[in-house]
């Protein structure tokens, strides 16, 4: 079983910010889940390094484009390391192996008769690298970047997108889950209803890019270049750079992209693949914006949230947890610092961490730090709740409902806190009901163990600490599979570690 999932290929005009970290965390979480299921997984990420905006950004820094891209790509890789992103392939469209794949793809589409040369005049946004329809502008500004657009006239090569109107409509009808969530698919279908227009695939005045095979005076436009990065990334290190080898490396993929580039991935890209006679992506998920002051968080707007600073202050798992738990994937979401603190304290310090800590304390006091030998019946309410939430968590991950996945796993901890309060094992020990008391402790610790597995795709470090405190060696945690969520995996007689809070409560002065 194979599962390939991609982040966007991030534009290398400036350093990464939280808006680019967010979908990468989501894809990392999803691919970690599929690894637990036993799939052969490829997580693909990388940088889009060609185009006018890149050359302009390099010039402003007093750098040549290559040096600029090297620095930006290194920053993205450093951030992924800081956020504990377990990617398999990092593709740079500046990679020498990328150009042959792009040019072969171009030749396929050219041979199909779907590329022609024409003059065009329109309103152009440099940041989007796209011509804009006047009706989409907001006070004569680009609706995404809130910057002026410019009248531009060029003679370029165009892709006959309009030719694939019917083919795309038929594909969407046959695959009702092709674009998710539904609100995004409705947007895509709306664009088709308006009628597809051919789009430019080359630029005459931009030298920083891949030369057009039939006309080296022009370079291939960013979308007809960057989207092919998803295929180049699938090449094995020793593969000859060609489409055949790329497709054999794990295509089709699931794409996770921001809603601002959904049109290119859900309309342009499938049409391009149809023209080249290649399989379409498996699914496309369009996530919402991270917003600040009501505007999309982005480098071009200068209103970014620094993920490096957040991780330095709170740790990678805290950042990962908040953005997956508190923002419904597909909807816009604001970062609010007070809400960030409250969520971490309530969920990780109180519900999950406190349950583990108090139960290990009772185990130390009454059972010499050893897991008791007991049998928990199928009818035990905590066992039933844990097994039900395990199923819900799996369903949530597969649908990219990350808040629901976190809530389902946390519900085990919340139920466990009520369970231990109601059963009062400290009282049972005192009254001489040792067997009943030990059963309560085992049931709670087993529930916490399973909750840690369920949350491992979201908070891998904290989940590892839980397993360590339960007495498991690091190798056991490294070999987790989804099968380890089955009840009864906590070995009787195992010696647990000294109880240490897995997540320290953040005090109010942290807000200062």
C-alpha positions as CSV (number, residue, x, y, z in Angstrom):
1,X,0.0,0.0,0.0
2,X,1.4,3.4,-1.0
3,X,0.5,6.9,0.1
4,X,2.1,10.0,-1.3
5,X,1.1,13.4,0.1
6,X,2.5,16.8,-0.8
7,X,2.6,20.2,0.7
8,X,2.6,23.2,-1.6
9,X,6.0,23.9,-3.1
10,X,6.6,27.2,-1.3
11,X,7.7,30.2,-3.2
12,X,11.3,31.1,-2.4
13,X,10.9,34.9,-2.4
14,X,11.3,35.2,1.4
15,X,11.8,33.2,4.6
16,X,9.1,30.8,5.8
17,X,6.4,31.9,8.2
18,X,3.5,30.3,10.1
19,X,1.3,30.4,7.0
20,X,3.7,28.0,5.3
21,X,4.3,25.9,8.4
22,X,0.6,25.2,9.0
23,X,-0.1,23.0,5.9
24,X,3.3,21.3,6.4
25,X,2.4,20.4,10.0
26,X,-0.9,19.0,8.6
27,X,0.8,16.9,5.9
28,X,3.3,15.6,8.5
29,X,0.5,14.6,10.8
30,X,-1.4,12.8,8.0
31,X,1.7,10.9,6.7
32,X,2.6,9.9,10.3
33,X,-0.8,8.4,10.6
34,X,-0.5,6.4,7.4
35,X,2.9,5.2,8.5
36,X,1.2,3.8,11.6
37,X,-1.2,2.0,9.4
38,X,1.7,0.3,7.6
39,X,1.6,2.2,4.3
40,X,4.7,2.9,2.2
41,X,4.6,6.7,2.7
42,X,6.2,9.6,0.8
43,X,5.9,13.0,2.3
44,X,6.9,15.6,-0.4
45,X,7.7,19.2,0.3
46,X,10.0,21.8,-1.2
47,X,10.4,25.2,-2.8
48,X,9.4,26.8,-6.1
49,X,12.4,28.8,-7.1
50,X,11.8,30.3,-10.6
51,X,10.1,33.4,-11.8
52,X,10.0,37.2,-11.8
53,X,9.2,37.6,-8.2
54,X,12.3,35.4,-7.2
55,X,14.6,37.4,-9.4
56,X,13.2,40.7,-8.0
57,X,13.6,39.5,-4.4
58,X,17.2,38.4,-5.0
59,X,18.0,41.8,-6.6
60,X,16.6,43.6,-3.5
61,X,19.0,41.6,-1.3
62,X,21.9,42.3,-3.6
63,X,22.2,38.6,-4.4
64,X,22.1,36.5,-7.5
65,X,18.9,34.3,-7.8
66,X,20.8,31.1,-7.1
67,X,22.4,32.3,-3.9
68,X,19.1,33.8,-2.8
69,X,17.2,30.5,-3.4
70,X,19.9,28.5,-1.6
71,X,19.5,30.6,1.5
72,X,15.6,30.5,1.4
73,X,15.5,26.7,0.8
74,X,17.9,26.2,3.8
75,X,15.6,28.3,6.0
76,X,12.6,26.1,5.0
77,X,14.6,22.9,5.8
78,X,15.7,24.4,9.1
79,X,12.1,25.2,10.1
80,X,10.9,21.7,9.1
81,X,13.6,20.3,11.4
82,X,12.6,22.6,14.2
83,X,8.9,21.6,13.9
84,X,9.8,17.9,13.8
85,X,8.6,17.5,10.2
86,X,9.4,14.0,8.9
87,X,9.5,14.6,5.2
88,X,10.9,12.1,2.7
89,X,11.6,14.3,-0.3
90,X,12.5,18.0,-0.5
91,X,12.3,19.1,-4.1
92,X,13.7,22.4,-5.4
93,X,12.6,23.4,-8.8
94,X,16.1,24.7,-9.3
95,X,17.3,21.1,-9.1
96,X,19.1,20.2,-12.4
97,X,16.9,17.0,-12.6
98,X,13.8,19.1,-12.7
99,X,14.3,20.8,-16.1
100,X,14.3,17.6,-18.1
101,X,11.0,16.5,-16.5
102,X,9.4,19.9,-17.3
103,X,10.6,19.9,-20.8
104,X,9.5,16.3,-21.5
105,X,6.1,17.2,-20.1
106,X,6.0,20.4,-22.3
107,X,6.8,18.3,-25.4
108,X,3.9,15.9,-24.7
109,X,1.4,18.8,-24.4
110,X,3.0,20.5,-27.4
111,X,2.6,17.4,-29.5
112,X,-1.0,17.2,-28.4
113,X,-1.6,20.6,-30.1
114,X,-2.6,22.2,-26.8
115,X,0.1,25.0,-26.8
116,X,0.0,28.1,-29.1
117,X,1.6,31.5,-29.3
118,X,-0.5,34.7,-28.9
119,X,-0.4,38.3,-27.7
120,X,-2.1,39.2,-24.5
121,X,-2.9,42.3,-22.6
122,X,-4.3,42.4,-19.1
123,X,-4.0,43.4,-15.4
124,X,-1.1,41.5,-13.9
125,X,-0.2,40.9,-10.2
126,X,3.5,40.2,-9.7
127,X,3.0,38.5,-6.3
128,X,0.4,36.1,-7.7
129,X,2.3,35.9,-11.1
130,X,-1.2,35.9,-12.6
131,X,-3.4,38.1,-14.8
132,X,-6.4,39.3,-12.9
133,X,-10.0,39.8,-14.0
134,X,-11.0,43.4,-13.3
135,X,-14.2,42.2,-11.6
136,X,-12.1,40.3,-9.0
137,X,-10.2,43.4,-7.9
138,X,-10.8,45.2,-4.6
139,X,-10.5,48.9,-5.1
140,X,-8.2,48.3,-8.0
141,X,-5.9,46.1,-5.8
142,X,-5.2,42.4,-6.0
143,X,-7.7,40.7,-3.6
144,X,-5.1,38.5,-2.1
145,X,-2.0,40.7,-1.7
146,X,-3.8,44.1,-1.6
147,X,-1.3,45.5,-4.0
148,X,-1.7,47.4,-7.3
149,X,-2.0,45.4,-10.5
150,X,-0.3,46.6,-13.6
151,X,-1.3,46.7,-17.3
152,X,1.0,44.3,-19.1
153,X,1.1,43.3,-22.8
154,X,3.2,40.3,-23.9
155,X,3.4,37.8,-26.6
156,X,3.6,34.4,-24.9
157,X,2.8,30.8,-25.3
158,X,-0.6,29.7,-24.0
159,X,-2.1,26.4,-22.8
160,X,-5.5,25.5,-24.3
161,X,-7.3,25.1,-20.9
162,X,-10.7,25.8,-22.4
163,X,-10.4,22.6,-24.4
164,X,-10.6,20.6,-21.2
165,X,-13.8,22.1,-19.8
166,X,-16.0,19.1,-20.5
167,X,-13.3,16.6,-19.4
168,X,-12.9,18.3,-16.0
169,X,-16.6,18.5,-15.5
170,X,-16.9,14.7,-16.2
171,X,-14.0,13.9,-13.9
172,X,-15.5,15.9,-11.0
173,X,-18.9,14.2,-11.5
174,X,-17.2,10.8,-11.4
175,X,-15.1,11.7,-8.3
176,X,-17.3,13.6,-5.8
177,X,-14.4,13.6,-3.3
178,X,-11.7,14.9,-5.7
179,X,-11.5,18.3,-4.0
180,X,-12.2,18.6,-0.2
181,X,-13.7,20.0,1.8
182,X,-17.0,20.5,0.0
183,X,-16.9,24.3,0.3
184,X,-13.7,24.2,-1.7
185,X,-15.1,21.8,-4.3
186,X,-18.0,24.1,-4.8
187,X,-15.6,27.0,-5.5
188,X,-13.9,24.9,-8.1
189,X,-17.1,23.9,-9.8
190,X,-18.1,27.6,-9.8
191,X,-15.0,28.5,-11.8
192,X,-15.9,25.9,-14.4
193,X,-19.4,27.3,-14.7
194,X,-17.9,30.7,-15.5
195,X,-16.1,29.0,-18.4
196,X,-12.4,28.2,-18.6
197,X,-9.9,30.5,-20.3
198,X,-6.6,29.6,-21.8
199,X,-3.6,30.7,-19.7
200,X,-0.1,31.9,-20.4
201,X,2.6,29.3,-19.8
202,X,5.7,31.4,-20.6
203,X,7.3,34.8,-20.0
204,X,9.4,36.7,-22.5
205,X,11.1,39.1,-20.1
206,X,12.1,36.7,-17.3
207,X,15.4,35.0,-17.6
208,X,15.4,33.2,-14.3
209,X,13.6,30.0,-15.3
210,X,13.6,27.0,-17.6
211,X,13.9,27.8,-21.3
212,X,10.9,27.0,-23.5
213,X,12.0,24.1,-25.8
214,X,10.7,25.6,-29.1
215,X,11.6,29.2,-28.2
216,X,14.6,29.6,-25.8
217,X,14.0,33.4,-25.7
218,X,11.1,32.6,-23.4
219,X,11.1,30.8,-20.0
220,X,8.4,28.5,-18.8
221,X,5.9,30.2,-16.6
222,X,5.8,29.3,-12.9
223,X,2.7,27.1,-12.8
224,X,3.8,25.0,-15.8
225,X,7.1,24.6,-14.0
226,X,6.3,24.4,-10.3
227,X,3.5,21.9,-10.5
228,X,5.8,19.4,-12.2
229,X,7.9,19.5,-9.1
230,X,5.5,17.1,-7.5
231,X,6.6,14.6,-10.1
232,X,10.3,15.4,-10.1
233,X,10.2,14.8,-6.3
234,X,9.2,11.2,-6.8
235,X,12.5,10.3,-8.7
236,X,14.7,8.0,-6.7
237,X,18.3,9.3,-6.3
238,X,19.7,7.1,-9.1
239,X,16.7,7.5,-11.5
240,X,17.1,9.0,-14.9
241,X,15.0,12.2,-14.8
242,X,12.0,11.4,-16.9
243,X,8.3,11.2,-16.5
244,X,8.2,7.4,-16.6
245,X,10.5,7.1,-13.6
246,X,8.7,9.9,-11.7
247,X,5.3,8.3,-12.1
248,X,6.7,4.9,-10.9
249,X,8.0,6.6,-7.7
250,X,4.6,7.0,-6.0
251,X,2.1,8.8,-8.2
252,X,-0.8,9.7,-7.9
253,X,-0.5,11.9,-4.8
254,X,-2.8,13.7,-2.4
255,X,-2.2,17.4,-2.5
256,X,-2.6,19.8,0.4
257,X,-2.7,23.4,-0.7
258,X,-4.0,26.8,0.4
259,X,-7.2,28.0,-1.0
260,X,-5.4,30.9,-2.8
261,X,-3.7,28.4,-5.1
262,X,-6.6,26.0,-5.3
263,X,-7.5,27.0,-8.9
264,X,-4.1,26.1,-10.2
265,X,-4.1,22.7,-8.5
266,X,-7.7,21.7,-9.0
267,X,-8.3,23.1,-12.5
268,X,-5.0,24.0,-14.3
269,X,-3.0,20.9,-13.0
270,X,-5.6,18.2,-13.9
271,X,-6.1,19.7,-17.3
272,X,-2.3,19.8,-17.9
273,X,-2.1,16.1,-16.8
274,X,-5.0,15.2,-19.1
275,X,-3.3,16.8,-22.0
276,X,-0.1,15.0,-21.3
277,X,-1.9,11.7,-20.9
278,X,-1.0,11.2,-17.3
279,X,-3.0,10.2,-14.2
280,X,-4.6,12.9,-12.1
281,X,-4.0,13.5,-8.4
282,X,-5.8,11.2,-6.0
283,X,-7.3,14.1,-4.0
284,X,-6.8,17.8,-3.4
285,X,-7.4,19.4,0.0
286,X,-7.8,23.1,0.1
287,X,-7.0,24.6,3.6
288,X,-8.0,28.1,4.8
289,X,-5.8,31.1,5.6
290,X,-4.1,31.9,8.9
291,X,-5.3,35.5,9.3
292,X,-4.1,38.5,11.2
293,X,-6.1,41.7,11.3
294,X,-8.6,40.1,9.0
295,X,-6.1,39.6,6.2
296,X,-4.3,36.5,5.0
297,X,-1.1,36.0,6.8
298,X,1.6,36.2,4.1
299,X,5.1,37.4,3.3
300,X,3.9,39.9,0.7
301,X,1.6,41.6,3.3
302,X,4.3,41.8,6.0
303,X,1.9,40.4,8.7
304,X,3.6,37.1,9.4
305,X,3.8,35.1,12.6
306,X,7.4,33.8,13.2
307,X,7.2,30.0,13.8
308,X,10.8,29.9,14.9
309,X,10.0,32.2,17.8
310,X,6.9,30.3,18.8
311,X,8.8,27.0,18.8
312,X,11.6,28.5,20.8
313,X,9.2,29.8,23.4
314,X,6.7,26.9,23.6
315,X,8.2,23.8,21.9
316,X,7.4,22.1,18.6
317,X,4.6,19.9,19.9
318,X,2.8,22.9,21.5
319,X,2.8,24.7,18.2
320,X,1.8,21.6,16.2
321,X,-1.1,20.8,18.6
322,X,-2.6,24.3,18.7
323,X,-2.7,24.8,14.9
324,X,-4.2,21.3,14.3
325,X,-6.6,21.3,17.2
326,X,-7.9,24.8,17.1
327,X,-8.3,25.5,13.4
328,X,-10.8,23.5,11.3
329,X,-8.8,22.4,8.3
330,X,-10.4,24.1,5.3
331,X,-11.5,27.1,7.3
332,X,-9.7,30.3,8.1
333,X,-8.3,30.6,11.6
334,X,-6.7,33.4,13.7
335,X,-3.8,32.9,16.0
336,X,-4.7,34.3,19.4
337,X,-2.0,34.1,22.1
338,X,-4.3,33.9,25.1
339,X,-6.3,31.1,23.4
340,X,-3.0,29.3,22.6
341,X,-2.0,29.3,26.3
342,X,-5.5,28.2,27.4
343,X,-5.7,25.3,25.0
344,X,-2.3,24.0,25.9
345,X,-3.0,24.2,29.6
346,X,-6.4,22.7,29.4
347,X,-5.7,19.8,27.1
348,X,-2.0,18.8,27.5
349,X,-1.2,19.9,31.1
350,X,-4.6,19.3,32.8
351,X,-6.5,16.6,31.0
352,X,-3.8,14.4,29.7
353,X,-0.7,15.2,31.7
354,X,-2.4,15.4,35.1
355,X,-4.2,12.1,34.5
356,X,-0.9,10.3,33.8
357,X,0.9,12.0,36.7
358,X,-1.7,11.3,39.4
359,X,-2.1,7.7,38.3
360,X,1.6,7.0,38.3
361,X,1.8,8.6,41.7
362,X,-0.8,6.1,43.0
363,X,1.1,3.3,41.4
364,X,4.3,4.4,43.0
365,X,2.7,4.6,46.4
366,X,0.7,1.3,46.3
367,X,2.3,-1.0,43.7
368,X,6.0,-0.3,43.9
369,X,6.0,1.4,40.4
370,X,4.9,-1.8,38.7
371,X,2.0,-2.4,36.3
372,X,-0.4,-4.7,38.2
373,X,-1.6,-8.0,36.8
374,X,-5.3,-7.6,36.2
375,X,-8.0,-8.3,33.6
376,X,-10.2,-5.5,32.4
377,X,-13.6,-6.8,31.2
378,X,-15.0,-5.8,27.8
379,X,-17.8,-4.1,29.7
380,X,-15.5,-1.7,31.5
381,X,-16.7,1.8,30.6
382,X,-13.2,3.3,30.2
383,X,-12.2,0.4,28.0
384,X,-15.4,0.9,25.9
385,X,-14.8,4.6,25.6
386,X,-11.2,4.2,24.6
387,X,-12.1,1.7,21.9
388,X,-14.9,3.9,20.6
389,X,-12.6,7.0,20.5
390,X,-9.9,5.0,18.7
391,X,-12.2,4.4,15.8
392,X,-13.4,8.0,15.7
393,X,-9.8,9.2,15.7
394,X,-8.9,7.0,12.7
395,X,-11.9,8.3,10.8
396,X,-11.0,11.9,11.6
397,X,-7.4,11.6,10.4
398,X,-8.4,10.0,7.1
399,X,-10.8,12.9,6.5
400,X,-8.2,15.5,7.6
401,X,-10.5,16.5,10.4
402,X,-7.6,17.2,12.7
403,X,-9.5,19.0,15.5
404,X,-11.9,16.1,15.7
405,X,-9.0,13.6,15.9
406,X,-7.4,15.6,18.8
407,X,-10.8,15.9,20.5
408,X,-11.5,12.1,20.2
409,X,-8.1,11.3,21.7
410,X,-8.5,13.9,24.5
411,X,-11.9,12.6,25.3
412,X,-10.2,9.4,26.5
413,X,-8.2,11.5,29.0
414,X,-11.3,13.5,30.1
415,X,-13.3,10.3,30.6
416,X,-10.3,8.8,32.4
417,X,-10.2,11.7,34.9
418,X,-13.9,11.2,35.7
419,X,-13.4,7.4,35.9
420,X,-10.6,7.6,38.4
421,X,-12.5,10.2,40.5
422,X,-15.6,8.0,40.6
423,X,-13.7,4.8,41.4
424,X,-11.4,6.4,43.9
425,X,-8.6,3.8,43.9
426,X,-6.9,5.6,46.8
427,X,-9.9,4.8,48.9
428,X,-10.1,1.2,47.7
429,X,-6.5,0.6,48.7
430,X,-7.2,2.1,52.1
431,X,-10.2,-0.2,52.6
432,X,-8.3,-3.3,51.5
433,X,-9.9,-3.7,48.1
434,X,-6.5,-4.1,46.3
435,X,-7.7,-6.0,43.3
436,X,-10.3,-3.5,42.4
437,X,-7.9,-0.6,43.0
438,X,-5.2,-2.1,40.8
439,X,-7.8,-2.7,38.0
440,X,-8.6,1.0,38.1
441,X,-4.9,2.0,37.8
442,X,-4.3,-0.4,35.0
443,X,-7.4,0.7,33.1
444,X,-6.4,4.4,33.3
445,X,-2.8,3.8,32.4
446,X,-3.8,1.6,29.4
447,X,-6.2,4.3,28.3
448,X,-3.4,6.9,28.5
449,X,-1.1,4.7,26.6
450,X,-3.6,4.3,23.7
451,X,-4.3,8.0,23.8
452,X,-0.6,8.7,23.3
453,X,-0.6,6.5,20.2
454,X,-3.6,8.3,18.8
455,X,-1.9,11.7,19.4
456,X,1.5,10.5,18.1
457,X,0.9,12.0,14.6
458,X,0.2,15.4,16.2
459,X,2.5,15.6,19.2
460,X,5.2,12.9,18.6
461,X,7.6,14.1,21.3
462,X,5.0,14.4,24.1
463,X,3.5,11.0,23.1
464,X,7.0,9.5,23.3
465,X,7.4,11.0,26.8
466,X,4.2,9.3,27.9
467,X,5.4,5.9,26.6
468,X,8.7,6.4,28.4
469,X,7.0,7.1,31.7
470,X,5.0,4.0,31.2
471,X,8.2,2.0,31.2
472,X,8.7,1.4,27.5
473,X,12.1,1.6,25.9
474,X,12.6,4.3,23.1
475,X,12.8,1.4,20.5
476,X,9.2,0.4,21.4
477,X,7.9,3.9,20.7
478,X,9.9,4.1,17.5
479,X,8.2,0.9,16.3
480,X,4.6,2.0,16.9
481,X,1.9,0.8,14.5
482,X,-1.9,1.4,14.6
483,X,-2.2,-2.1,16.0
484,X,-0.7,-0.9,19.2
485,X,-4.0,1.0,19.9
486,X,-5.6,-2.4,20.7
487,X,-6.5,-2.8,24.4
488,X,-4.2,-4.8,26.6
489,X,-0.8,-3.6,25.3
490,X,0.5,-2.5,28.7
491,X,2.6,-5.4,30.0
492,X,1.8,-6.6,33.5
493,X,4.8,-6.3,35.8
494,X,6.5,-3.6,33.8
495,X,8.3,-1.0,35.9
496,X,7.2,2.6,35.2
497,X,9.5,5.6,35.3
498,X,9.4,8.4,37.8
499,X,6.4,10.6,37.2
500,X,7.4,13.9,35.7
501,X,4.8,16.3,34.1
502,X,4.9,15.7,30.4
503,X,3.8,19.3,29.7
504,X,4.4,22.1,32.2
505,X,1.5,24.4,32.7
506,X,2.0,27.8,31.2
507,X,1.4,30.5,33.8
508,X,-0.2,33.9,33.1
509,X,3.1,35.8,33.3
510,X,4.1,33.9,30.1
511,X,1.6,36.2,28.3
512,X,3.6,39.3,29.1
